[in-house]
Amino acid sequence: MKPIAFIFPGQGSQYVGMGKELFENFSVAKQIFEEADDALHFSISALCFKGPEEALKLTENTQPAVLTTSIAALKVLQAEKGMTPQFTAGHSLGEYSALVASGALTFSEAVRMVRLRGKFMQEAVPVGEGAMAAVLGMEREQVEKLCEEISSGEILTPANFNCPGQIVIAGHSKAVERAIERVKQEGKKAVLLPVSAPFHSPLMKPAGERLEKALEEISVGDLKIPVVTNVEAEVNTSKDRVKGLLVAQVSSPVRWEESMRKMIEKGIDQVLEIGPGKILSGLMKRIDSRVETKNLEDLQTLKKIS
């Protein structure tokens, strides 16, 4: 079999109805949703399947909802196709899904942690004080220079290096607004993102500190599958580094493009995006169109996987 990597989506990929088909058709998926409901003491499954969308979009709900749907899909894949990847990675919150897939975290502990992570990230910055924007068509160096020039004493920094020509910035709302204006003046495009906090910026440090304390309660197992981490865009196989990297991840940029290139360098020529949506598949096409991409989120996509 060709070398394959499993990749897992993050916040922004959620939609009402996600995971419902898998829940109704596969007992392994049903078990995961039930385990999530038990671990969280409320019905995250009902929120995934029926919404309302406004509640699903709240960070502390979105994060466990996307994780649960992703792991339900993973369990179906393992039961139906018996596939094992050479590497795994996840975008931001998706890194927790990758760690569950690797054997480092149990699902029930991961789902509790991402619920807390979402809460801590939401509470780190009062609503309205932080923002994020996608900058399109500019190089990494240009975006870094822009952030330095525009910040004027406020926080403004690259947050996600997603793919060539798509970099997300985060920081204080006014600084993000100034950056959007400057990008437009330079004839490029910048779009304010519908998120409630400036994720992956230094403004998230308080969330990282709270997460560090919460992570003390859980144990990390051996990584049976290597994980390419957001913070370093390097392969991690050491369980002793997992918690530190998860804490750093909250306030550090997601180096997604570099992470995918690292996998390609290691011989990966196909990726399978597991969980809601196909945002990461789209990014991979722009990073390296030679890599074969598929996604798994429902019965239709499952049929296409061989």
C-alpha positions as CSV (number, residue, x, y, z in Angstrom):
1,M,0.0,0.0,0.0
2,K,1.1,3.5,-0.7
3,P,2.4,5.6,2.3
4,I,-0.5,7.5,3.7
5,A,-1.1,10.1,6.4
6,F,-4.3,10.8,8.3
7,I,-5.0,14.5,8.9
8,F,-7.7,15.9,11.1
9,P,-9.6,19.2,10.8
10,G,-9.9,22.0,13.3
11,Q,-12.4,24.7,14.2
12,G,-14.3,26.1,11.2
13,S,-15.1,22.7,9.7
14,Q,-18.2,22.1,11.8
15,Y,-21.7,22.0,10.4
16,V,-25.1,20.8,11.8
17,G,-25.7,17.2,10.9
18,M,-22.0,16.1,11.0
19,G,-21.5,12.5,12.0
20,K,-25.2,11.6,12.0
21,E,-25.0,9.1,9.1
22,L,-22.0,7.4,10.7
23,F,-23.8,7.3,14.1
24,E,-26.9,5.7,12.5
25,N,-25.0,3.1,10.5
26,F,-22.0,2.0,12.6
27,S,-22.0,0.8,16.2
28,V,-18.3,2.0,16.6
29,A,-19.3,5.5,15.7
30,K,-22.4,5.4,18.0
31,Q,-20.1,4.3,20.8
32,I,-17.8,7.3,20.3
33,F,-20.7,9.8,20.4
34,E,-22.1,8.1,23.5
35,E,-18.7,8.2,25.2
36,A,-18.5,11.9,24.4
37,D,-21.9,12.5,26.0
38,D,-20.9,10.6,29.1
39,A,-17.5,12.4,29.4
40,L,-19.0,15.9,29.0
41,H,-22.2,15.3,30.9
42,F,-24.3,16.8,28.1
43,S,-25.4,15.7,24.7
44,I,-22.7,16.8,22.3
45,S,-24.2,14.3,19.8
46,A,-27.5,16.2,19.8
47,L,-25.6,19.4,19.1
48,C,-23.7,17.8,16.2
49,F,-26.8,16.3,14.6
50,K,-29.5,18.9,15.3
51,G,-27.7,22.1,16.3
52,P,-28.7,24.9,16.8
53,E,-25.8,26.3,14.7
54,E,-25.3,29.2,17.1
55,A,-24.6,26.8,19.9
56,L,-22.4,24.6,17.8
57,K,-20.3,27.7,16.8
58,L,-19.4,28.5,20.4
59,T,-15.7,27.6,20.8
60,E,-16.1,25.4,23.9
61,N,-18.8,23.4,22.0
62,T,-17.1,23.4,18.5
63,Q,-13.9,21.9,19.7
64,P,-15.4,18.7,21.4
65,A,-17.9,18.4,18.6
66,V,-15.3,18.4,15.8
67,L,-13.1,16.0,17.8
68,T,-15.9,13.6,18.4
69,T,-17.0,13.5,14.8
70,S,-13.4,13.0,13.6
71,I,-12.8,10.1,16.0
72,A,-16.2,8.5,15.1
73,A,-15.1,8.6,11.5
74,L,-11.7,7.2,12.3
75,K,-13.2,4.2,14.2
76,V,-15.5,3.5,11.2
77,L,-12.4,3.7,8.9
78,Q,-10.5,1.3,11.1
79,A,-13.4,-1.2,11.4
80,E,-14.4,-1.1,7.7
81,K,-11.0,-0.7,5.9
82,G,-8.4,-1.6,8.5
83,M,-6.0,1.2,7.4
84,T,-3.0,2.4,9.3
85,P,-1.2,5.6,8.5
86,Q,2.6,6.2,8.5
87,F,2.0,9.7,10.0
88,T,-0.8,11.8,11.5
89,A,-1.4,15.5,12.0
90,G,-4.2,17.8,12.9
91,H,-4.9,21.5,12.3
92,S,-5.0,23.3,15.7
93,L,-7.7,21.5,17.6
94,G,-7.3,18.6,15.1
95,E,-3.9,17.8,16.8
96,Y,-5.9,16.3,19.6
97,S,-7.6,14.0,17.1
98,A,-4.2,13.1,15.7
99,L,-3.0,12.2,19.3
100,V,-6.0,10.0,19.9
101,A,-5.3,8.3,16.5
102,S,-1.7,7.8,17.5
103,G,-2.6,6.2,20.9
104,A,-1.1,9.0,23.0
105,L,-4.5,10.2,24.4
106,T,-7.6,8.3,25.2
107,F,-10.7,9.7,23.5
108,S,-12.6,10.5,26.7
109,E,-9.7,12.5,28.2
110,A,-9.1,14.3,24.9
111,V,-12.8,15.3,24.5
112,R,-12.8,16.7,28.1
113,M,-9.5,18.6,27.4
114,V,-10.7,20.2,24.2
115,R,-13.9,21.3,26.0
116,L,-11.7,23.0,28.6
117,R,-9.3,24.3,25.9
118,G,-12.2,26.0,24.1
119,K,-13.4,27.5,27.3
120,F,-10.0,28.8,28.3
121,M,-9.3,30.2,24.8
122,Q,-12.7,31.9,24.8
123,E,-12.1,33.5,28.3
124,A,-8.5,34.6,27.6
125,V,-9.6,37.7,25.7
126,P,-12.9,39.6,26.2
127,V,-15.3,39.2,23.2
128,G,-14.6,42.1,20.8
129,E,-11.0,42.8,21.8
130,G,-9.4,40.2,19.6
131,A,-9.8,39.2,16.0
132,M,-8.4,37.1,13.1
133,A,-8.2,37.7,9.4
134,A,-7.1,35.6,6.4
135,V,-4.6,37.3,4.2
136,L,-4.6,36.0,0.6
137,G,-1.9,36.3,-2.0
138,M,0.9,37.5,0.1
139,E,4.2,35.7,1.0
140,R,5.2,34.8,4.5
141,E,7.9,37.5,4.8
142,Q,5.4,40.2,3.6
143,V,2.8,39.2,6.2
144,E,5.4,39.1,9.0
145,K,6.7,42.6,8.0
146,L,3.1,43.9,7.7
147,C,2.3,42.7,11.3
148,E,5.5,44.4,12.6
149,E,4.7,47.7,10.9
150,I,1.0,47.9,11.7
151,S,1.0,46.6,15.3
152,S,2.0,49.9,16.9
153,G,2.2,48.6,20.5
154,E,-0.6,46.1,20.1
155,I,-0.4,42.4,19.4
156,L,-0.6,41.4,15.7
157,T,1.0,38.2,14.5
158,P,0.7,35.4,11.9
159,A,-1.4,32.7,13.4
160,N,-1.8,30.0,10.7
161,F,0.6,29.4,7.8
162,N,-2.0,27.3,5.9
163,C,-0.8,27.1,2.3
164,P,0.9,29.2,-0.3
165,G,-1.0,32.5,-0.5
166,Q,-3.1,31.9,2.6
167,I,-1.9,33.1,6.0
168,V,-4.1,33.9,8.9
169,I,-3.2,36.8,11.3
170,A,-4.5,37.3,14.8
171,G,-4.3,39.9,17.6
172,H,-6.1,43.0,19.0
173,S,-9.2,43.9,16.9
174,K,-8.0,47.4,16.0
175,A,-4.6,46.1,14.8
176,V,-6.3,43.4,12.7
177,E,-8.6,46.1,11.2
178,R,-5.6,48.3,10.3
179,A,-3.9,45.3,8.7
180,I,-6.9,44.5,6.6
181,E,-6.9,48.1,5.3
182,R,-3.2,48.0,4.5
183,V,-3.5,44.7,2.6
184,K,-6.4,46.2,0.5
185,Q,-4.3,49.3,-0.2
186,E,-1.6,47.0,-1.5
187,G,-4.1,45.4,-3.9
188,K,-4.4,42.1,-2.1
189,K,-7.3,40.5,-0.3
190,A,-7.9,40.2,3.5
191,V,-11.0,38.7,5.1
192,L,-12.1,39.1,8.7
193,L,-12.8,35.6,10.1
194,P,-16.0,34.8,12.0
195,V,-14.2,33.7,15.2
196,S,-14.6,35.0,18.7
197,A,-11.0,35.1,19.8
198,P,-7.5,35.7,18.5
199,F,-6.3,32.1,18.5
200,H,-2.7,31.1,18.1
201,S,-1.4,34.6,19.2
202,P,0.4,35.7,22.3
203,L,-3.0,36.9,23.6
204,M,-3.8,33.2,24.3
205,K,-0.9,32.8,26.8
206,P,-3.4,32.8,29.8
207,A,-5.3,30.0,28.1
208,G,-2.1,28.0,27.8
209,E,-1.4,28.4,31.5
210,R,-4.8,27.1,32.4
211,L,-4.5,24.3,29.9
212,E,-1.2,23.3,31.4
213,K,-2.8,22.8,34.8
214,A,-5.7,20.8,33.3
215,L,-3.3,18.6,31.4
216,E,-1.6,17.6,34.6
217,E,-4.7,15.4,35.3
218,I,-4.3,13.2,32.3
219,S,-1.7,10.6,31.3
220,V,-0.1,10.3,27.9
221,G,0.6,6.9,26.3
222,D,3.2,5.9,23.8
223,L,2.8,7.3,20.3
224,K,2.2,4.2,18.1
225,I,2.0,6.5,15.0
226,P,4.3,9.6,14.8
227,V,2.6,13.0,15.0
228,V,3.8,16.0,13.0
229,T,3.2,18.9,15.4
230,N,1.7,22.3,14.7
231,V,4.3,24.2,16.8
232,E,7.5,22.7,15.2
233,A,6.3,21.2,11.9
234,E,8.5,18.2,13.0
235,V,7.8,14.6,13.7
236,N,7.2,13.8,17.4
237,T,7.4,10.3,18.7
238,S,8.1,11.2,22.4
239,K,5.2,11.0,24.8
240,D,7.1,13.2,27.2
241,R,6.9,16.2,24.8
242,V,3.1,15.9,24.1
243,K,1.8,18.1,26.9
244,G,4.4,20.9,26.4
245,L,3.7,21.1,22.7
246,L,-0.1,21.2,23.3
247,V,0.4,24.1,25.8
248,A,2.7,26.0,23.3
249,Q,0.3,25.4,20.5
250,V,-2.4,27.6,22.0
251,S,-0.4,30.8,21.6
252,S,1.9,29.8,18.7
253,P,1.3,29.8,14.9
254,V,0.0,26.7,13.3
255,R,2.7,25.8,10.8
256,W,0.5,23.7,8.6
257,E,2.1,24.2,5.2
258,E,5.5,23.2,6.7
259,S,3.9,20.2,8.5
260,M,2.5,18.9,5.2
261,R,5.8,19.4,3.4
262,K,7.6,17.5,6.2
263,M,5.3,14.5,5.6
264,I,5.9,14.7,1.8
265,E,9.6,14.8,2.5
266,K,9.2,11.6,4.5
267,G,7.6,9.8,1.5
268,I,3.9,10.4,2.0
269,D,2.0,10.6,-1.4
270,Q,-1.6,10.4,-0.2
271,V,-3.5,12.0,2.7
272,L,-6.9,11.1,4.1
273,E,-8.7,14.0,5.9
274,I,-10.9,12.4,8.6
275,G,-13.7,14.4,10.1
276,P,-16.2,17.2,9.0
277,G,-15.6,19.0,5.8
278,K,-12.6,19.0,3.4
279,I,-10.8,22.2,4.2
280,L,-7.4,20.5,4.7
281,S,-7.8,18.6,1.4
282,G,-8.2,21.9,-0.3
283,L,-5.1,23.3,1.4
284,M,-3.1,20.2,0.4
285,K,-4.0,20.7,-3.3
286,R,-2.4,24.1,-3.0
287,I,0.7,22.9,-1.1
288,D,1.4,20.0,-3.5
289,S,-1.1,19.0,-6.1
290,R,0.7,15.6,-6.7
291,V,-0.4,14.3,-3.3
292,E,-3.6,12.2,-3.6
293,T,-6.3,13.5,-1.2
294,K,-9.5,12.0,0.0
295,N,-11.8,12.8,2.9
296,L,-14.0,10.8,5.1
297,E,-17.1,12.2,6.8
298,D,-20.1,10.2,5.8
299,L,-21.3,7.1,3.9
300,Q,-20.6,8.6,0.4
301,T,-17.0,9.5,1.2
302,L,-16.5,6.1,2.9
303,K,-17.4,4.3,-0.3
304,K,-14.7,6.1,-2.2
305,I,-11.9,4.9,0.1
306,S,-10.1,1.7,-1.0
